[in-house]
Amino acid sequence: MRHSTDLLMGSLSDISRFAATLTMAELGLADQLADGPLGTGELAERCGAHAPSLRRVLRELAAIGLVTGAGPDAYALTDKGAVLRSDVPGSVRSSIRMLGEEGFWYAMGMLPTTVRDGGSAFVKRHGHLYEHLSRNPASSTLFDEYMAGRARTLIEGLTTRYAFPPEATLVDVAGGKGHILAAILHANPGMRGVLIDLEHVVERAARTLADEGLADRTEVVSGDFFSGVPAGGDLYLLASILHNWDDGDAVRILRGVRDSMKPEGRVLILEVVLPDSEEPHLGKDFDMRMLAIFDGGAERSREEYATLLDRAGLTLTDVVELGSGANLIEARQH
């Protein structure tokens, strides 16, 4: 009983610790402390913060090891806290800020209502996530930064653990700003790429691919994957797409891809695959987010993905572990 109580109390503390960490990310404290310790007053001035309030947050941050005391009323950044710097490889700053975005914060707080009603409280207030982002440019920019950061954590596994055909054309469905496509093409110089996404996204994708020196090997197309995707590709990548949709819509997306791909083509689904065990797993945490933010969005098990693919006329042929809790699911036509 005592062990169970301790675990629950730990969960109750997590919300306060996260709020302090979110404050550190939003105010850019790690960036300000990157060059050495600062007094609370100077740090508050640099961050545009109220010094007495910041002092209380720093006390909590020190308790969880993100900063450490460095003299009277002064703090220094720890190695643990350095991952909140915006300029370091593996930075989690954008991820933390995205979790604290106003709509996301509302969605998670309203999860009990979502579970009671069977529909997302977030969707009822804000509409679909991508509608919410299109109406809120600052949130959209933050979401792009978050997705780019997540992509960077997956790219090494994707480019080293899956054997891409050397001269294939890869269609990146809803490919965002193009970071994943760029990494695949850099690792496979004989490949070409096509990226399709919504109109307000593709301009940024084109800039990314041009900046990466890939303009001559890529094409950027504006479109909605429910209306169709570019035809004739050898590979179709859906990275963090299907978990946003219920089974019916996921099958619609997959059928559209199947109808567009070459007969010998492959579908590559980059998602978290839920384990069958009851052990803690990152995918189960992500699934709570899907439940809160989307009507019908969900993380799925291997068996559930196999069923979706079968309904779309596809056969699951392989699941490759990429690290960071992600998997690459490969499928081909029946």
C-alpha positions in Angstrom: 0.0 0.0 0.0 2.8 2.4 0.9 4.5 1.8 -2.5 1.3 2.5 -4.4 0.7 5.7 -2.4 4.3 6.8 -3.2 3.7 6.2 -6.9 0.5 8.2 -6.9 2.1 11.1 -4.9 4.9 11.1 -7.5 2.3 11.5 -10.2 0.7 14.4 -8.3 4.1 16.1 -8.1 4.8 15.6 -11.8 2.3 18.4 -12.9 4.2 21.0 -10.8 7.6 19.8 -12.0 6.4 19.9 -15.6 5.0 23.4 -15.1 8.4 24.6 -13.8 10.2 22.9 -16.7 7.7 24.5 -19.2 8.5 27.9 -17.6 12.2 27.2 -18.1 11.6 26.3 -21.8 9.3 29.3 -22.5 11.5 31.9 -20.9 14.7 30.5 -22.5 16.4 30.1 -19.1 18.8 27.4 -20.4 20.0 29.7 -23.3 20.6 32.5 -20.8 22.6 30.3 -18.5 24.6 28.6 -21.2 27.6 30.9 -20.7 27.7 30.6 -16.9 25.8 31.3 -13.7 23.6 34.3 -13.3 21.9 35.9 -10.3 18.2 35.6 -10.2 17.7 39.4 -10.7 19.8 39.5 -13.8 18.3 36.3 -15.2 14.8 37.8 -14.6 15.8 41.0 -16.4 17.2 39.1 -19.4 14.1 36.9 -19.6 11.5 39.7 -19.0 10.3 37.9 -15.8 9.2 38.9 -12.3 12.2 38.1 -10.1 10.4 36.9 -7.0 8.3 34.5 -9.0 11.3 33.3 -11.0 13.2 32.7 -7.8 10.5 30.2 -6.7 10.6 28.4 -10.0 14.4 28.2 -9.9 14.1 26.5 -6.5 11.9 23.8 -8.0 14.2 23.5 -11.0 17.1 23.0 -8.7 15.2 20.3 -6.8 14.7 18.3 -10.0 18.3 18.8 -11.2 17.9 21.2 -14.1 19.8 24.0 -12.5 22.0 24.2 -9.4 22.9 26.8 -6.9 26.0 28.8 -7.7 26.3 31.3 -4.8 23.9 33.5 -3.0 20.7 33.8 -5.1 22.5 32.6 -8.3 22.1 29.5 -10.4 24.0 27.6 -13.0 22.8 25.2 -15.7 23.3 21.5 -15.2 24.1 18.9 -17.8 20.6 17.6 -17.4 19.1 21.0 -17.9 21.3 21.7 -21.0 18.9 19.7 -23.2 16.5 22.7 -22.8 19.0 24.9 -24.7 17.6 25.7 -28.2 21.0 25.4 -29.9 22.1 21.9 -28.9 21.7 18.5 -30.7 18.8 16.6 -29.1 17.2 19.7 -27.6 13.8 19.1 -26.1 12.9 22.7 -25.7 10.4 22.8 -28.6 8.8 19.5 -27.3 8.3 20.9 -23.8 6.8 24.1 -25.2 4.5 22.2 -27.5 3.2 20.2 -24.5 2.4 23.6 -22.9 0.7 25.2 -25.9 -2.6 26.6 -24.8 -4.8 24.2 -26.8 -2.7 21.1 -25.9 -2.7 22.0 -22.2 -6.5 22.4 -22.4 -6.8 19.0 -24.2 -4.9 17.1 -21.6 -6.7 18.8 -18.7 -10.0 17.9 -20.2 -9.2 14.2 -20.8 -11.8 13.1 -18.2 -14.5 15.0 -20.1 -13.2 13.4 -23.4 -13.4 9.9 -21.8 -16.9 10.6 -20.5 -18.2 11.9 -23.8 -16.3 9.6 -26.2 -15.2 12.7 -28.2 -12.3 15.1 -27.9 -13.0 18.1 -25.8 -10.2 19.8 -27.7 -12.0 19.2 -31.0 -15.2 20.5 -29.7 -13.6 23.8 -28.7 -10.8 24.2 -31.3 -11.7 21.9 -34.2 -9.2 19.6 -35.8 -5.6 20.2 -34.7 -4.6 21.4 -38.1 -7.5 23.8 -38.3 -6.4 25.1 -34.9 -2.8 25.5 -36.1 -3.8 27.3 -39.3 -5.7 29.9 -37.2 -2.8 30.4 -34.8 0.5 31.1 -36.6 2.6 31.1 -33.4 1.3 27.7 -32.5 1.8 26.5 -36.0 5.4 27.6 -35.9 5.9 25.9 -32.6 4.4 22.7 -33.9 6.7 22.8 -36.9 9.7 23.1 -34.5 8.4 20.3 -32.4 7.9 18.0 -35.4 11.4 18.9 -36.8 13.0 18.1 -33.4 11.1 14.7 -33.3 12.2 14.0 -36.8 15.8 14.5 -35.9 15.6 11.9 -33.2 14.2 9.4 -35.7 16.3 10.1 -38.8 19.4 8.1 -37.7 17.4 5.0 -37.2 15.4 5.4 -40.3 18.5 6.0 -42.6 20.7 3.3 -41.0 18.2 0.5 -40.2 16.1 0.3 -43.4 17.4 -0.6 -46.8 16.0 1.9 -49.3 16.1 1.0 -53.0 19.1 2.8 -54.5 17.2 4.6 -57.3 13.6 4.8 -56.1 11.2 7.7 -56.0 9.9 8.3 -52.5 6.6 10.1 -52.0 6.5 11.7 -48.5 2.8 12.0 -47.7 2.1 15.1 -45.5 5.8 15.5 -45.2 5.7 18.8 -43.4 8.9 20.9 -43.8 10.7 18.1 -45.5 13.4 17.2 -42.8 12.8 13.5 -43.0 12.7 13.4 -46.8 15.9 15.5 -46.9 17.7 13.1 -44.6 16.7 10.0 -46.6 17.8 11.6 -49.9 21.2 12.6 -48.4 21.7 9.1 -47.3 20.6 7.6 -50.6 22.0 9.9 -53.4 20.4 7.9 -56.2 16.9 8.5 -54.9 14.4 11.2 -55.8 11.6 12.6 -53.7 8.1 14.1 -53.9 6.6 15.8 -50.9 2.8 16.5 -50.7 1.2 18.6 -48.0 -1.3 21.3 -47.5 -0.9 24.6 -49.3 0.2 26.6 -46.2 2.9 24.0 -45.5 4.5 23.3 -48.9 6.2 26.7 -49.3 8.3 26.0 -46.2 9.0 22.5 -47.4 10.3 23.9 -50.7 12.6 26.3 -48.8 13.9 23.5 -46.6 14.7 21.2 -49.5 16.3 24.0 -51.5 18.5 24.9 -48.5 19.5 21.3 -48.3 20.7 21.4 -51.9 17.9 19.0 -53.0 15.8 21.2 -55.2 16.8 19.3 -58.4 16.0 15.9 -56.8 12.6 16.8 -55.3 9.1 18.0 -56.3 6.8 19.7 -53.8 3.0 19.3 -54.4 0.1 21.0 -52.7 -2.8 18.7 -51.9 -4.9 16.9 -49.4 -4.1 13.2 -49.0 -7.9 12.4 -48.8 -8.2 13.6 -52.3 -5.3 11.6 -53.7 -1.5 11.5 -53.6 1.0 11.7 -56.5 1.0 8.6 -58.6 3.9 6.3 -59.7 6.1 6.3 -56.6 8.2 3.3 -55.6 7.8 4.1 -51.8 5.2 6.1 -49.9 6.1 7.4 -46.5 3.5 8.2 -43.9 5.4 9.6 -40.9 3.2 10.3 -37.8 0.1 10.5 -40.0 -2.2 7.5 -39.4 -2.2 7.9 -35.6 -4.1 11.2 -36.1 -7.1 9.4 -37.6 -9.7 6.8 -36.7 -9.7 3.4 -38.4 -12.1 4.4 -41.2 -10.1 7.5 -42.2 -6.8 5.6 -41.9 -8.0 3.0 -44.3 -9.1 5.8 -46.7 -5.6 7.2 -46.6 -4.0 3.9 -47.2 -6.3 3.0 -50.0 -5.5 6.2 -51.7 -1.8 5.4 -51.4 -2.3 1.8 -52.7 -4.2 3.1 -55.7 -1.3 5.5 -56.6 1.7 3.3 -56.0 3.4 1.1 -58.5 2.4 -2.6 -58.3 5.7 -3.5 -56.7 5.8 -0.5 -54.5 5.9 -0.3 -50.7 4.2 1.7 -48.1 6.3 2.8 -45.1 4.5 3.8 -42.0 6.6 5.6 -39.3 4.7 5.3 -36.0 5.0 4.0 -32.5 3.8 0.4 -32.3 2.2 -0.5 -29.0 3.5 -3.6 -27.2 1.1 -6.3 -26.0 2.5 -6.2 -22.5 1.3 -4.1 -19.6 4.8 -2.6 -19.1 5.2 1.2 -19.3 5.9 2.3 -22.9 6.2 5.7 -24.6 3.5 4.7 -27.0 1.0 4.5 -24.2 1.8 8.0 -23.2 1.4 9.2 -26.8 -1.9 7.4 -26.9 -3.3 9.6 -24.2 -2.3 12.6 -26.3 -4.1 11.1 -29.3 -7.2 10.4 -27.3 -7.2 14.0 -25.9 -6.5 15.9 -29.2 -8.2 13.9 -31.9 -11.6 12.3 -32.4 -10.6 8.7 -33.1 -6.8 9.2 -33.3 -4.8 6.4 -31.6 -1.5 4.6 -31.3 -1.9 1.0 -32.5 -0.4 -2.4 -32.0 1.2 -4.5 -34.8 -2.0 -6.5 -35.1 -4.1 -3.4 -35.4 -1.9 -2.0 -38.1 -2.0 -5.3 -39.9 -5.8 -5.2 -39.9 -5.9 -1.6 -41.2 -3.5 -2.5 -44.0 -5.5 -5.6 -44.9 -8.7 -3.6 -45.2 -6.8 -1.2 -47.6 -5.5 -4.1 -49.8 -2.1 -4.2 -48.3 0.0 -6.8 -46.4 2.3 -6.0 -43.5 5.7 -7.4 -44.4 8.0 -6.1 -41.8 8.3 -3.9 -38.6 11.7 -2.3 -38.0 12.6 -0.8 -34.6 14.2 2.7 -35.1 14.9 3.6 -31.5 13.3 6.5 -29.6 10.1 4.4 -29.3 9.4 4.5 -33.0 9.0 1.8 -35.6 8.9 1.6 -39.4 6.1 -0.6 -40.7 6.5 -1.9 -44.3 3.6 -3.1 -46.4 3.1 -4.2 -50.0 0.0 -4.8 -52.2 -1.8 -8.1 -51.7 
